Amino acid sequence: MTSPTKAEDSGSAVALDPELAATSEVAKGAKKLEGRSPGQLMWQRFKRDRTGMFCAGVVIFYFVVALCAPLLTAISGTNPYTLYGQDPTYADQPVLDDFGLPLGYFGGVSADHWFGVEPQYGRDLFAMLVYGMRTSLLMALGVTTLLMLTGIIIGMVGGYFGGRTDYWLGRVTDFFLSFPQQLFFIAFMPVVTAFFVDPREETPTYFRALAILIVLWLLGWMGMARIVRSTVLSLREREFVEAAKVAGASPGRIVRKEILPNIVSPILIQFTYQLPSTILTIAFLSFAGVGFVEPTPDWGRLFAAGAKYAEQDPAFMFFPGVALVIFILCFNLLGDSVRDAFDPKSGR
Amino acid sequence: MSENLTLPAQQGSTDPTPTETLLEVKGLTKHFPIYGGFPIKRKVGAVQAVDGVDLTVGVGESLGLVGESGCGKSTTGRLITRLLAPTAGQITYAGQDITHASRRQLAPVRSEIQMIFQDPYSSLNPRQTVGTIIKSPMEVNGINPEGGREKRVRELLELVGLNPEHYNRFPHEFSGGQRQRIGVARALALNPKLIVADEPVSALDVSIQAQVVNLLQKVQQELGIAFVFIAHDLAIVRHFSQRVAVMYLGKVVEVGDRDSIYNRPRHPYTHALLSAVPEVEISDESESRERIRLAGDVPSPIHPPSGCRFRTRCWKAQDKCATEEPPLVQLSGNRAGHLTACHFPEDPTTEARDEDVVLDPALKALEEDQD
């Protein structure tokens, strides 16, 4: 992904040089005809992949929805915290019957409540879903970025310096890999929380988010570190690295300029696999009751609630479920497409 | 191509003594340790890739380094450029000891010693444009040529016979020969005084080899750059180098000016190497050359033979060869600067002898059948 921007950069640098402006115009024209960078080639391959383009659109749509959650709820005129079924302000527009089940069809879908309402409390499902997506997507993005960065740094250091450094970093990676992840997510969350917050007080929401971040980060970076390490290990022996050494380049420069641009593809591909799986993990944590709690809207918590209401109001699970399935599917397909686009041998 | 290339007489090649020493290598040794054992790994041995190599390269002189695969040529080149740290010995560049210099201490010398690599496909970063690749040595060394680095890169591209407009292209758009030219341009970017060329043409098509070798020769003659030219193609070395060093199993067995080595070799191994070069003429009348066929492979550098390292494959080997290591000295009848490490040197000729030396038993049987 860096290559197109880099090519543009060098192009503008050319244009800035008055002496060579004329020749650079020619060079630019020629470049449009034949000189395509690996990044441009990749983009072309990607554009040809209809599935990939469609999924990219869907994924972008989800992120836009998540970011614009307040705007969307302003349009629908609802918010995720108001108990429409219990709040006396809304007594003139009943949404729940005497048993606490939504009035109307399909979980109480109406002009006011587009996706229906939650049984018992009468909260608006549409507002809860878009806000819940916001929580989940931003958390997942944060966690994924953190563990990518950690993995890249640890993998690069191990792969580039090799020897003893690599050995010990490898053992640390093995150590973290040996934890049974799901179990430790559940077990560690209360521990991390209790470590910072007095159990008698209520845990603030931001701290719950932080705890999730820390736990998922500590137990999640190893895959990335291994991938980066192996890639760097093979790149390190290539002759262009030796050429940089002969020129007197510092290890920092070699890593930044020579190695990093070459591991962008595996990093990007890993990212597109990691993000949806992190969303699922966060949803799982909330479902298991160690993630976000009432009243924070969260995707995973909607499933926990949906499971509770499944017998009386199966429609409640419908919208969050469909949304999640579509998102994960599209993101995984997008990951496949990105991988194919980066691999010239994929034949697309 | 060999015959065409080898014909022209080199300038000043008859004068074997170089004007001024640029690089001096003394007793250069590189042992790669082998670790083994469980649970605690210990050093159990060492690959003696280079074991006591002495070389000198004069200012503007081209030294060819030839030898069988695995004899330590490339390792020697990498030691000279300090990509590897020597186990022992001394490397002196322009009077400065760089044997154990750190990266910062090496900085001023770095721009003067450059390297051209064997594989043009892995020696260029696939993610950088040609301009970036050639420019980066200048960036690292903080060199700002007149008119800007980009102008200099375009000049270099022109010098190596590429279109300056290829500046913004990526390596994957070029053929092997063009890529190797880019590698040459990168090595030239810093105005080096010494270039270590590690088999620069062995990965190339034969028709392209000539182009690149001629380019290197042009560069060497016009810019007065000294070369350490590592190759296993004897014809190319003969074409390119003024002096030639023959290596066997981590040691220099014979060194001298080109004509002495090619026409008056003394070491049996040099004889064997030269006789292995295929010839175009097959007529019986023309002066035929000697034929020597060695048997087996180079011995393991982990346990090299005692004494003379070539003795296990030498047809003249005697007891003395196993006990005493022959020093690299000038033998009587050799020109000045022609040094040979052998107890029982051959006659200084490549003419055919009465009987071919065939050490390979299978080949011998075959030949006897034919006779």
Chai-1 contact restraints between the chains, C-beta under 6 A:
chainA,res_idxA,chainB,res_idxB,connection_type,confidence,min_distance_angstrom,max_distance_angstrom,comment,restraint_id
A,S10,B,N168,contact,1.0,0.0,6.0,A-B,restraint_1
A,A27,B,E165,contact,1.0,0.0,6.0,A-B,restraint_2
A,A27,B,N168,contact,1.0,0.0,6.0,A-B,restraint_3
A,K31,B,N168,contact,1.0,0.0,6.0,A-B,restraint_4
A,G35,B,R169,contact,1.0,0.0,6.0,A-B,restraint_5
A,S37,B,F170,contact,1.0,0.0,6.0,A-B,restraint_6
A,R238,B,S122,contact,1.0,0.0,6.0,A-B,restraint_7
A,E239,B,F117,contact,1.0,0.0,6.0,A-B,restraint_8
A,E239,B,D119,contact,1.0,0.0,6.0,A-B,restraint_9
A,E239,B,S122,contact,1.0,0.0,6.0,A-B,restraint_10
A,E239,B,S123,contact,1.0,0.0,6.0,A-B,restraint_11
A,F240,B,S123,contact,1.0,0.0,6.0,A-B,restraint_12
A,F240,B,L124,contact,1.0,0.0,6.0,A-B,restraint_13
A,F240,B,N125,contact,1.0,0.0,6.0,A-B,restraint_14
A,E242,B,L83,contact,1.0,0.0,6.0,A-B,restraint_15
A,A243,B,S123,contact,1.0,0.0,6.0,A-B,restraint_16
A,K245,B,L83,contact,1.0,0.0,6.0,A-B,restraint_17
A,V246,B,T81,contact,1.0,0.0,6.0,A-B,restraint_18
A,V246,B,M115,contact,1.0,0.0,6.0,A-B,restraint_19
A,A247,B,P137,contact,1.0,0.0,6.0,A-B,restraint_20
A,A247,B,V140,contact,1.0,0.0,6.0,A-B,restraint_21
A,G248,B,A107,contact,1.0,0.0,6.0,A-B,restraint_22
A,G248,B,R110,contact,1.0,0.0,6.0,A-B,restraint_23
A,G248,B,V140,contact,1.0,0.0,6.0,A-B,restraint_24
A,A249,B,V140,contact,1.0,0.0,6.0,A-B,restraint_25
A,E258,B,N125,contact,1.0,0.0,6.0,A-B,restraint_26
A,P261,B,R127,contact,1.0,0.0,6.0,A-B,restraint_27
A,N262,B,R127,contact,1.0,0.0,6.0,A-B,restraint_28
